[in-house]
Amino acid sequence: APMPGMVVTVAVKVGQLVKKGDPLLSLEAMKMETMLSADRDATVHAIHVRAGETINAKDLLIELKD
């Protein structure tokens, strides 16, 4: 995670193919919502968070596999 906050939505499922720029999840921090996007074309390998969960900076949220 780029910053501490709360997961608002998870937009992908395990096994889903994503393209670079596709939305993965959104975070709320300091009353601002931030969308995290895929940095490359890949498959979602694992999701380690769910909506409503509080996270810390540097937490592993989603694993992508080429």
PDB file of N, CA, C and O in Angstrom:
ATOM      1  N   ALA A   1       0.846  -1.189   0.000  1.00  0.00           N
ATOM      2  CA  ALA A   1       0.000   0.000   0.000  1.00  0.00           C
ATOM      3  C   ALA A   1       0.885   1.244   0.000  1.00  0.00           C
ATOM      4  O   ALA A   1       1.909   1.279   0.683  1.00  0.00           O
ATOM      5  N   PRO A   2       0.499   2.246  -0.752  1.00  0.00           N
ATOM      6  CA  PRO A   2       1.307   3.460  -0.799  1.00  0.00           C
ATOM      7  C   PRO A   2       1.159   4.321   0.454  1.00  0.00           C
ATOM      8  O   PRO A   2       2.017   5.158   0.736  1.00  0.00           O
ATOM      9  N   MET A   3       0.067   4.119   1.212  1.00  0.00           N
ATOM     10  CA  MET A   3      -0.201   4.934   2.404  1.00  0.00           C
ATOM     11  C   MET A   3      -1.158   4.173   3.312  1.00  0.00           C
ATOM     12  O   MET A   3      -1.864   3.280   2.843  1.00  0.00           O
ATOM     13  N   PRO A   4      -1.198   4.505   4.602  1.00  0.00           N
ATOM     14  CA  PRO A   4      -2.182   3.865   5.467  1.00  0.00           C
ATOM     15  C   PRO A   4      -3.578   4.380   5.130  1.00  0.00           C
ATOM     16  O   PRO A   4      -3.731   5.506   4.657  1.00  0.00           O
ATOM     17  N   GLY A   5      -4.584   3.563   5.372  1.00  0.00           N
ATOM     18  CA  GLY A   5      -5.956   3.974   5.093  1.00  0.00           C
ATOM     19  C   GLY A   5      -6.901   2.807   5.217  1.00  0.00           C
ATOM     20  O   GLY A   5      -6.612   1.826   5.902  1.00  0.00           O
ATOM     21  N   MET A   6      -8.052   2.920   4.540  1.00  0.00           N
ATOM     22  CA  MET A   6      -9.057   1.871   4.571  1.00  0.00           C
ATOM     23  C   MET A   6      -9.397   1.469   3.143  1.00  0.00           C
ATOM     24  O   MET A   6      -9.543   2.321   2.267  1.00  0.00           O
ATOM     25  N   VAL A   7      -9.523   0.161   2.913  1.00  0.00           N
ATOM     26  CA  VAL A   7      -9.917  -0.345   1.605  1.00  0.00           C
ATOM     27  C   VAL A   7     -11.409  -0.053   1.418  1.00  0.00           C
ATOM     28  O   VAL A   7     -12.231  -0.456   2.241  1.00  0.00           O
ATOM     29  N   VAL A   8     -11.752   0.647   0.339  1.00  0.00           N
ATOM     30  CA  VAL A   8     -13.153   0.972   0.057  1.00  0.00           C
ATOM     31  C   VAL A   8     -13.767  -0.094  -0.844  1.00  0.00           C
ATOM     32  O   VAL A   8     -14.832  -0.630  -0.536  1.00  0.00           O
ATOM     33  N   THR A   9     -13.102  -0.405  -1.952  1.00  0.00           N
ATOM     34  CA  THR A   9     -13.603  -1.429  -2.871  1.00  0.00           C
ATOM     35  C   THR A   9     -12.445  -2.271  -3.383  1.00  0.00           C
ATOM     36  O   THR A   9     -11.316  -1.794  -3.497  1.00  0.00           O
ATOM     37  N   VAL A  10     -12.738  -3.529  -3.691  1.00  0.00           N
ATOM     38  CA  VAL A  10     -11.804  -4.410  -4.387  1.00  0.00           C
ATOM     39  C   VAL A  10     -12.468  -4.711  -5.725  1.00  0.00           C
ATOM     40  O   VAL A  10     -13.555  -5.288  -5.765  1.00  0.00           O
ATOM     41  N   ALA A  11     -11.821  -4.325  -6.818  1.00  0.00           N
ATOM     42  CA  ALA A  11     -12.444  -4.383  -8.138  1.00  0.00           C
ATOM     43  C   ALA A  11     -12.083  -5.628  -8.941  1.00  0.00           C
ATOM     44  O   ALA A  11     -12.514  -5.762 -10.087  1.00  0.00           O
ATOM     45  N   VAL A  12     -11.298  -6.543  -8.364  1.00  0.00           N
ATOM     46  CA  VAL A  12     -10.852  -7.731  -9.099  1.00  0.00           C
ATOM     47  C   VAL A  12     -11.105  -8.992  -8.279  1.00  0.00           C
ATOM     48  O   VAL A  12     -11.399  -8.935  -7.085  1.00  0.00           O
ATOM     49  N   LYS A  13     -10.981 -10.142  -8.964  1.00  0.00           N
ATOM     50  CA  LYS A  13     -11.109 -11.451  -8.315  1.00  0.00           C
ATOM     51  C   LYS A  13      -9.862 -12.274  -8.637  1.00  0.00           C
ATOM     52  O   LYS A  13      -9.197 -12.026  -9.642  1.00  0.00           O
ATOM     53  N   VAL A  14      -9.547 -13.244  -7.795  1.00  0.00           N
ATOM     54  CA  VAL A  14      -8.415 -14.132  -8.048  1.00  0.00           C
ATOM     55  C   VAL A  14      -8.642 -14.842  -9.385  1.00  0.00           C
ATOM     56  O   VAL A  14      -9.740 -15.323  -9.663  1.00  0.00           O
ATOM     57  N   GLY A  15      -7.601 -14.900 -10.198  1.00  0.00           N
ATOM     58  CA  GLY A  15      -7.677 -15.542 -11.502  1.00  0.00           C
ATOM     59  C   GLY A  15      -8.045 -14.595 -12.635  1.00  0.00           C
ATOM     60  O   GLY A  15      -7.955 -14.965 -13.806  1.00  0.00           O
ATOM     61  N   GLN A  16      -8.454 -13.386 -12.302  1.00  0.00           N
ATOM     62  CA  GLN A  16      -8.860 -12.408 -13.314  1.00  0.00           C
ATOM     63  C   GLN A  16      -7.649 -11.870 -14.060  1.00  0.00           C
ATOM     64  O   GLN A  16      -6.616 -11.586 -13.454  1.00  0.00           O
ATOM     65  N   LEU A  17      -7.777 -11.729 -15.377  1.00  0.00           N
ATOM     66  CA  LEU A  17      -6.732 -11.106 -16.188  1.00  0.00           C
ATOM     67  C   LEU A  17      -6.925  -9.599 -16.129  1.00  0.00           C
ATOM     68  O   LEU A  17      -8.037  -9.105 -16.316  1.00  0.00           O
ATOM     69  N   VAL A  18      -5.849  -8.868 -15.871  1.00  0.00           N
ATOM     70  CA  VAL A  18      -5.905  -7.406 -15.850  1.00  0.00           C
ATOM     71  C   VAL A  18      -4.881  -6.850 -16.827  1.00  0.00           C
ATOM     72  O   VAL A  18      -3.834  -7.452 -17.065  1.00  0.00           O
ATOM     73  N   LYS A  19      -5.200  -5.705 -17.380  1.00  0.00           N
ATOM     74  CA  LYS A  19      -4.286  -4.996 -18.280  1.00  0.00           C
ATOM     75  C   LYS A  19      -3.688  -3.818 -17.529  1.00  0.00           C
ATOM     76  O   LYS A  19      -4.270  -3.335 -16.558  1.00  0.00           O
ATOM     77  N   LYS A  20      -2.537  -3.360 -17.972  1.00  0.00           N
ATOM     78  CA  LYS A  20      -1.900  -2.192 -17.360  1.00  0.00           C
ATOM     79  C   LYS A  20      -2.906  -1.046 -17.308  1.00  0.00           C
ATOM     80  O   LYS A  20      -3.527  -0.708 -18.316  1.00  0.00           O
ATOM     81  N   GLY A  21      -3.062  -0.450 -16.118  1.00  0.00           N
ATOM     82  CA  GLY A  21      -3.984   0.666 -15.942  1.00  0.00           C
ATOM     83  C   GLY A  21      -5.360   0.272 -15.440  1.00  0.00           C
ATOM     84  O   GLY A  21      -6.129   1.138 -15.024  1.00  0.00           O
ATOM     85  N   ASP A  22      -5.697  -1.035 -15.469  1.00  0.00           N
ATOM     86  CA  ASP A  22      -7.000  -1.473 -14.948  1.00  0.00           C
ATOM     87  C   ASP A  22      -7.078  -1.213 -13.446  1.00  0.00           C
ATOM     88  O   ASP A  22      -6.082  -1.392 -12.744  1.00  0.00           O
ATOM     89  N   PRO A  23      -8.242  -0.793 -12.935  1.00  0.00           N
ATOM     90  CA  PRO A  23      -8.387  -0.564 -11.491  1.00  0.00           C
ATOM     91  C   PRO A  23      -8.349  -1.879 -10.716  1.00  0.00           C
ATOM     92  O   PRO A  23      -8.975  -2.860 -11.115  1.00  0.00           O
ATOM     93  N   LEU A  24      -7.603  -1.892  -9.598  1.00  0.00           N
ATOM     94  CA  LEU A  24      -7.525  -3.072  -8.734  1.00  0.00           C
ATOM     95  C   LEU A  24      -8.350  -2.876  -7.471  1.00  0.00           C
ATOM     96  O   LEU A  24      -9.166  -3.725  -7.112  1.00  0.00           O
ATOM     97  N   LEU A  25      -8.129  -1.742  -6.797  1.00  0.00           N
ATOM     98  CA  LEU A  25      -8.890  -1.436  -5.582  1.00  0.00           C
ATOM     99  C   LEU A  25      -8.810   0.044  -5.291  1.00  0.00           C
ATOM    100  O   LEU A  25      -7.974   0.756  -5.848  1.00  0.00           O
ATOM    101  N   SER A  26      -9.692   0.503  -4.409  1.00  0.00           N
ATOM    102  CA  SER A  26      -9.644   1.907  -3.999  1.00  0.00           C
ATOM    103  C   SER A  26      -9.426   1.991  -2.499  1.00  0.00           C
ATOM    104  O   SER A  26      -9.928   1.174  -1.727  1.00  0.00           O
ATOM    105  N   LEU A  27      -8.660   3.007  -2.108  1.00  0.00           N
ATOM    106  CA  LEU A  27      -8.325   3.265  -0.705  1.00  0.00           C
ATOM    107  C   LEU A  27      -8.850   4.628  -0.306  1.00  0.00           C
ATOM    108  O   LEU A  27      -8.900   5.548  -1.123  1.00  0.00           O
ATOM    109  N   GLU A  28      -9.241   4.758   0.955  1.00  0.00           N
ATOM    110  CA  GLU A  28      -9.597   6.067   1.494  1.00  0.00           C
ATOM    111  C   GLU A  28      -8.578   6.413   2.566  1.00  0.00           C
ATOM    112  O   GLU A  28      -8.343   5.640   3.495  1.00  0.00           O
ATOM    113  N   ALA A  29      -7.978   7.589   2.421  1.00  0.00           N
ATOM    114  CA  ALA A  29      -7.006   8.077   3.398  1.00  0.00           C
ATOM    115  C   ALA A  29      -7.149   9.588   3.478  1.00  0.00           C
ATOM    116  O   ALA A  29      -7.202  10.264   2.451  1.00  0.00           O
ATOM    117  N   MET A  30      -7.211  10.109   4.666  1.00  0.00           N
ATOM    118  CA  MET A  30      -7.353  11.552   4.880  1.00  0.00           C
ATOM    119  C   MET A  30      -8.540  12.118   4.090  1.00  0.00           C
ATOM    120  O   MET A  30      -8.444  13.196   3.504  1.00  0.00           O
ATOM    121  N   LYS A  31      -9.650  11.387   4.079  1.00  0.00           N
ATOM    122  CA  LYS A  31     -10.907  11.782   3.420  1.00  0.00           C
ATOM    123  C   LYS A  31     -10.796  11.898   1.903  1.00  0.00           C
ATOM    124  O   LYS A  31     -11.648  12.512   1.261  1.00  0.00           O
ATOM    125  N   MET A  32      -9.743  11.305   1.328  1.00  0.00           N
ATOM    126  CA  MET A  32      -9.590  11.277  -0.126  1.00  0.00           C
ATOM    127  C   MET A  32      -9.585   9.827  -0.571  1.00  0.00           C
ATOM    128  O   MET A  32      -8.982   8.975   0.083  1.00  0.00           O
ATOM    129  N   GLU A  33     -10.257   9.541  -1.685  1.00  0.00           N
ATOM    130  CA  GLU A  33     -10.276   8.186  -2.218  1.00  0.00           C
ATOM    131  C   GLU A  33      -9.264   8.080  -3.354  1.00  0.00           C
ATOM    132  O   GLU A  33      -9.227   8.933  -4.241  1.00  0.00           O
ATOM    133  N   THR A  34      -8.447   7.036  -3.322  1.00  0.00           N
ATOM    134  CA  THR A  34      -7.398   6.825  -4.316  1.00  0.00           C
ATOM    135  C   THR A  34      -7.586   5.460  -4.956  1.00  0.00           C
ATOM    136  O   THR A  34      -7.741   4.461  -4.254  1.00  0.00           O
ATOM    137  N   MET A  35      -7.573   5.408  -6.291  1.00  0.00           N
ATOM    138  CA  MET A  35      -7.690   4.145  -7.012  1.00  0.00           C
ATOM    139  C   MET A  35      -6.285   3.620  -7.300  1.00  0.00           C
ATOM    140  O   MET A  35      -5.438   4.350  -7.816  1.00  0.00           O
ATOM    141  N   LEU A  36      -6.041   2.356  -6.966  1.00  0.00           N
ATOM    142  CA  LEU A  36      -4.773   1.708  -7.313  1.00  0.00           C
ATOM    143  C   LEU A  36      -5.006   0.882  -8.570  1.00  0.00           C
ATOM    144  O   LEU A  36      -5.984   0.139  -8.660  1.00  0.00           O
ATOM    145  N   SER A  37      -4.106   1.014  -9.539  1.00  0.00           N
ATOM    146  CA  SER A  37      -4.256   0.357 -10.832  1.00  0.00           C
ATOM    147  C   SER A  37      -3.125  -0.631 -11.076  1.00  0.00           C
ATOM    148  O   SER A  37      -2.062  -0.546 -10.460  1.00  0.00           O
ATOM    149  N   ALA A  38      -3.370  -1.568 -11.985  1.00  0.00           N
ATOM    150  CA  ALA A  38      -2.356  -2.552 -12.361  1.00  0.00           C
ATOM    151  C   ALA A  38      -1.182  -1.846 -13.029  1.00  0.00           C
ATOM    152  O   ALA A  38      -1.377  -0.963 -13.865  1.00  0.00           O
ATOM    153  N   ASP A  39       0.032  -2.234 -12.661  1.00  0.00           N
ATOM    154  CA  ASP A  39       1.225  -1.622 -13.256  1.00  0.00           C
ATOM    155  C   ASP A  39       1.697  -2.364 -14.501  1.00  0.00           C
ATOM    156  O   ASP A  39       2.640  -1.939 -15.169  1.00  0.00           O
ATOM    157  N   ARG A  40       1.019  -3.497 -14.813  1.00  0.00           N
ATOM    158  CA  ARG A  40       1.390  -4.292 -15.986  1.00  0.00           C
ATOM    159  C   ARG A  40       0.243  -5.243 -16.330  1.00  0.00           C
ATOM    160  O   ARG A  40      -0.683  -5.416 -15.537  1.00  0.00           O
ATOM    161  N   ASP A  41       0.305  -5.852 -17.499  1.00  0.00           N
ATOM    162  CA  ASP A  41      -0.647  -6.903 -17.847  1.00  0.00           C
ATOM    163  C   ASP A  41      -0.287  -8.134 -17.023  1.00  0.00           C
ATOM    164  O   ASP A  41       0.873  -8.543 -16.998  1.00  0.00           O
ATOM    165  N   ALA A  42      -1.272  -8.729 -16.346  1.00  0.00           N
ATOM    166  CA  ALA A  42      -0.988  -9.869 -15.472  1.00  0.00           C
ATOM    167  C   ALA A  42      -2.291 -10.567 -15.082  1.00  0.00           C
ATOM    168  O   ALA A  42      -3.378 -10.180 -15.510  1.00  0.00           O
ATOM    169  N   THR A  43      -2.147 -11.609 -14.256  1.00  0.00           N
ATOM    170  CA  THR A  43      -3.281 -12.320 -13.669  1.00  0.00           C
ATOM    171  C   THR A  43      -3.261 -12.068 -12.173  1.00  0.00           C
ATOM    172  O   THR A  43      -2.197 -12.083 -11.553  1.00  0.00           O
ATOM    173  N   VAL A  44      -4.432 -11.837 -11.586  1.00  0.00           N
ATOM    174  CA  VAL A  44      -4.526 -11.647 -10.136  1.00  0.00           C
ATOM    175  C   VAL A  44      -4.270 -13.006  -9.484  1.00  0.00           C
ATOM    176  O   VAL A  44      -5.045 -13.944  -9.666  1.00  0.00           O
ATOM    177  N   HIS A  45      -3.181 -13.104  -8.728  1.00  0.00           N
ATOM    178  CA  HIS A  45      -2.774 -14.359  -8.091  1.00  0.00           C
ATOM    179  C   HIS A  45      -3.381 -14.504  -6.693  1.00  0.00           C
ATOM    180  O   HIS A  45      -3.798 -15.598  -6.315  1.00  0.00           O
ATOM    181  N   ALA A  46      -3.434 -13.412  -5.924  1.00  0.00           N
ATOM    182  CA  ALA A  46      -3.972 -13.459  -4.556  1.00  0.00           C
ATOM    183  C   ALA A  46      -4.435 -12.069  -4.149  1.00  0.00           C
ATOM    184  O   ALA A  46      -3.873 -11.060  -4.576  1.00  0.00           O
ATOM    185  N   ILE A  47      -5.475 -12.034  -3.313  1.00  0.00           N
ATOM    186  CA  ILE A  47      -5.983 -10.782  -2.742  1.00  0.00           C
ATOM    187  C   ILE A  47      -5.894 -10.919  -1.230  1.00  0.00           C
ATOM    188  O   ILE A  47      -6.472 -11.842  -0.656  1.00  0.00           O
ATOM    189  N   HIS A  48      -5.175 -10.008  -0.580  1.00  0.00           N
ATOM    190  CA  HIS A  48      -4.906 -10.111   0.859  1.00  0.00           C
ATOM    191  C   HIS A  48      -5.751  -9.171   1.709  1.00  0.00           C
ATOM    192  O   HIS A  48      -5.568  -9.112   2.925  1.00  0.00           O
ATOM    193  N   VAL A  49      -6.674  -8.434   1.091  1.00  0.00           N
ATOM    194  CA  VAL A  49      -7.512  -7.478   1.830  1.00  0.00           C
ATOM    195  C   VAL A  49      -8.954  -7.584   1.353  1.00  0.00           C
ATOM    196  O   VAL A  49      -9.236  -8.184   0.316  1.00  0.00           O
ATOM    197  N   ARG A  50      -9.862  -6.991   2.125  1.00  0.00           N
ATOM    198  CA  ARG A  50     -11.262  -6.908   1.707  1.00  0.00           C
ATOM    199  C   ARG A  50     -11.788  -5.512   2.031  1.00  0.00           C
ATOM    200  O   ARG A  50     -11.191  -4.782   2.823  1.00  0.00           O
ATOM    201  N   ALA A  51     -12.899  -5.153   1.419  1.00  0.00           N
ATOM    202  CA  ALA A  51     -13.498  -3.834   1.633  1.00  0.00           C
ATOM    203  C   ALA A  51     -13.774  -3.628   3.118  1.00  0.00           C
ATOM    204  O   ALA A  51     -14.263  -4.528   3.801  1.00  0.00           O
ATOM    205  N   GLY A  52     -13.456  -2.435   3.606  1.00  0.00           N
ATOM    206  CA  GLY A  52     -13.677  -2.092   5.005  1.00  0.00           C
ATOM    207  C   GLY A  52     -12.481  -2.344   5.901  1.00  0.00           C
ATOM    208  O   GLY A  52     -12.475  -1.928   7.059  1.00  0.00           O
ATOM    209  N   GLU A  53     -11.471  -3.018   5.382  1.00  0.00           N
ATOM    210  CA  GLU A  53     -10.285  -3.356   6.174  1.00  0.00           C
ATOM    211  C   GLU A  53      -9.326  -2.166   6.252  1.00  0.00           C
ATOM    212  O   GLU A  53      -9.099  -1.479   5.257  1.00  0.00           O
ATOM    213  N   THR A  54      -8.768  -1.931   7.438  1.00  0.00           N
ATOM    214  CA  THR A  54      -7.760  -0.885   7.625  1.00  0.00           C
ATOM    215  C   THR A  54      -6.392  -1.467   7.292  1.00  0.00           C
ATOM    216  O   THR A  54      -6.060  -2.577   7.706  1.00  0.00           O
ATOM    217  N   ILE A  55      -5.604  -0.703   6.541  1.00  0.00           N
ATOM    218  CA  ILE A  55      -4.278  -1.168   6.126  1.00  0.00           C
ATOM    219  C   ILE A  55      -3.218  -0.149   6.519  1.00  0.00           C
ATOM    220  O   ILE A  55      -3.517   1.012   6.795  1.00  0.00           O
ATOM    221  N   ASN A  56      -1.975  -0.613   6.536  1.00  0.00           N
ATOM    222  CA  ASN A  56      -0.820   0.243   6.814  1.00  0.00           C
ATOM    223  C   ASN A  56      -0.020   0.438   5.535  1.00  0.00           C
ATOM    224  O   ASN A  56      -0.141  -0.343   4.591  1.00  0.00           O
ATOM    225  N   ALA A  57       0.799   1.485   5.510  1.00  0.00           N
ATOM    226  CA  ALA A  57       1.703   1.696   4.378  1.00  0.00           C
ATOM    227  C   ALA A  57       2.609   0.476   4.259  1.00  0.00           C
ATOM    228  O   ALA A  57       3.041  -0.084   5.267  1.00  0.00           O
ATOM    229  N   LYS A  58       2.889   0.074   3.048  1.00  0.00           N
ATOM    230  CA  LYS A  58       3.770  -1.057   2.724  1.00  0.00           C
ATOM    231  C   LYS A  58       3.114  -2.424   2.903  1.00  0.00           C
ATOM    232  O   LYS A  58       3.768  -3.439   2.665  1.00  0.00           O
ATOM    233  N   ASP A  59       1.830  -2.490   3.320  1.00  0.00           N
ATOM    234  CA  ASP A  59       1.128  -3.777   3.390  1.00  0.00           C
ATOM    235  C   ASP A  59       0.971  -4.342   1.978  1.00  0.00           C
ATOM    236  O   ASP A  59       0.781  -3.592   1.021  1.00  0.00           O
ATOM    237  N   LEU A  60       1.050  -5.673   1.855  1.00  0.00           N
ATOM    238  CA  LEU A  60       0.808  -6.339   0.579  1.00  0.00           C
ATOM    239  C   LEU A  60      -0.702  -6.480   0.411  1.00  0.00           C
ATOM    240  O   LEU A  60      -1.365  -7.090   1.250  1.00  0.00           O
ATOM    241  N   LEU A  61      -1.244  -5.925  -0.659  1.00  0.00           N
ATOM    242  CA  LEU A  61      -2.692  -5.907  -0.868  1.00  0.00           C
ATOM    243  C   LEU A  61      -3.129  -6.953  -1.887  1.00  0.00           C
ATOM    244  O   LEU A  61      -4.018  -7.760  -1.618  1.00  0.00           O
ATOM    245  N   ILE A  62      -2.501  -6.933  -3.053  1.00  0.00           N
ATOM    246  CA  ILE A  62      -2.855  -7.837  -4.149  1.00  0.00           C
ATOM    247  C   ILE A  62      -1.566  -8.332  -4.789  1.00  0.00           C
ATOM    248  O   ILE A  62      -0.622  -7.566  -4.982  1.00  0.00           O
ATOM    249  N   GLU A  63      -1.535  -9.630  -5.117  1.00  0.00           N
ATOM    250  CA  GLU A  63      -0.387 -10.194  -5.833  1.00  0.00           C
ATOM    251  C   GLU A  63      -0.782 -10.435  -7.280  1.00  0.00           C
ATOM    252  O   GLU A  63      -1.831 -11.015  -7.561  1.00  0.00           O
ATOM    253  N   LEU A  64       0.068  -9.985  -8.195  1.00  0.00           N
ATOM    254  CA  LEU A  64      -0.123 -10.219  -9.622  1.00  0.00           C
ATOM    255  C   LEU A  64       0.937 -11.196 -10.106  1.00  0.00           C
ATOM    256  O   LEU A  64       2.063 -11.204  -9.607  1.00  0.00           O
ATOM    257  N   LYS A  65       0.567 -12.024 -11.087  1.00  0.00           N
ATOM    258  CA  LYS A  65       1.501 -12.987 -11.661  1.00  0.00           C
ATOM    259  C   LYS A  65       1.484 -12.811 -13.176  1.00  0.00           C
ATOM    260  O   LYS A  65       0.419 -12.692 -13.781  1.00  0.00           O
ATOM    261  N   ASP A  66       2.664 -12.796 -13.783  1.00  0.00           N
ATOM    262  CA  ASP A  66       2.744 -12.628 -15.243  1.00  0.00           C
ATOM    263  C   ASP A  66       2.318 -13.885 -15.964  1.00  0.00           C
ATOM    264  O   ASP A  66       2.323 -13.922 -17.195  1.00  0.00           O
TER     265      ASP A  66
END
